Amino acid sequence: MKKLRGAVFAVYTALFTMLFGALLIPGARADQWDKKTIVTFGESVRIPGQVLPAGTYVFKLADTLSDRHIVQIWNTEENQLIAMIRTIPNTRFEAPEQSLFEFEERPSDSPPALKVWFYPGNNTGEEFVYSRYSYSNSR
């Protein structure tokens, strides 16, 4: 009987420890939930629908569980939302150690277009999608 009580106690202790640990894990990664990235562009950069002038911007994922592929672009004070863009996942073999922005080549009279944003440690990034119509009418 004592062995049974000890086994039950051990099971309850293990369950409590796992549940308590599970509650702490989301808090430990809370700073990575939105993948907040501060970036400074030395020249104008095209994003879908507009051109960002040279400057510093805050990129982060929208705080939603339903769609983890909505990128928000904010000013440096994060008090003005400049753009909210739906993206598609883009995967690379190796996860970058630092934030990585890839650009598409464009004609010389047009600013480079942001193609993909990778967050450090993630091999899946956010690919920005451009329509041919919006690009051809924006030159």
N, C-alpha and C positions, 0 to 999 in steps of 0.2 A: 504494500500500500504506500509506504514511504517513497519507493522508487517511482510509482505512478505520479504522486504529488510533485516530486522533483522534476519529472519529465514534463508535466503540465506547466509547472512554473517556468521551466526553461523555454518552452514553446511560447508562452505568453510574453516572456522577457524578450525573446527574439522578435516577435511580432511588434511589440512596442518600440523596440529599437529601430526596426525597419520603417515603421510608420513615422516616427519622430525624424529619422534621417531623411525620409522622402519630403517632409515638410520643409526641411532646411535647404534642400538642393535648389528649388526654384529661386530662393532668396540669394543664394550664392552666385547665380548666373544672371541676376536681374539686370546688371549693367550691359550684358550682351544681348538681351532680348530684342532691343530695337536696332542693334548693330550701329549705334551712333558713330559717325565718322566725320571729322572736321577736315576739310580739304581746301587748299588755296590753289586756284588756277591763275597762272601768269598771263593768260590770254583768254579771249572769249571762247566759250565752249557751247556747242549746240546740244540741246536735250530735246526730246520730242515736244514739239509745239512752240519752242522759243529758244532764244540764245541767252546764255548767262554771261554777263560781262565779267572780265577778269576780277577776281576777288575771292573772299573766303566764304564757304558755305558749309552747312551741316546737312549731311545725308543720314537718313535713318528710315527704318521700316515702320510703317503705320502700326499702331498698337491695336491689332485685331487678330483674333484666332482664325477667322474664316478665310482670310487670304493673306499669306505671308509674302506676297510679291507685289506690294504697293510701296513704292519708294517716295518718301517725302523729302523735299529739298527746302531748307530753311535758311534765313539770314543768320549771321553769326550770333545774334542775341536770342535767336529762336523765338522771336515774337512776330515774325512775318513768314507765313508759308508761301514760298515762291512757286512751287509746283508739287503736284501729287501725280505720280506716274505709275501705271500698271506695267509690270515687267514680266518676263518669263525666265525660268531657271536656265542657267548656263553652267555646265560642269567642266572642270579642268582636272587633269590627273593629280597635280600637286597643289595642296592648299598654300596660299601665300603667307609669309610671316608678317607682312604689313598690308595695309589696305592697298588694293591694286585697282586702277582704273585703266581700261583699254579703250582705245578710240578707233573710229573708222576713218579711213582716208576720204577726203572730200576735195573738190576742186580748190585751186589756190585762192579763189575769191570768196571762199566760205570757211567759217571756223570748223575745227575738228569736231566730230560728233561723238559724244560719249556712247560707247557700245556696251560695256559690261563693268559692273562694280563688284569686286570680291572683298569680303570682310576677312581680316586676318584669321587664319586657322580653318577657314571654310573652303572646301573645293567646289561648292555650288555658289554661284554669284547671281546677280540680278542683271539680266540683259534688257536693254532699252530697245524698243521696237519703233521703227520709223515707217510711216507710210510713204510710198513713192509720191503721192499727190502732195503731201505736206512739204516734202523736201523740194520738189520741183517748183513750187510756188513761193518758196521762202528765200530765194536767192536775190 
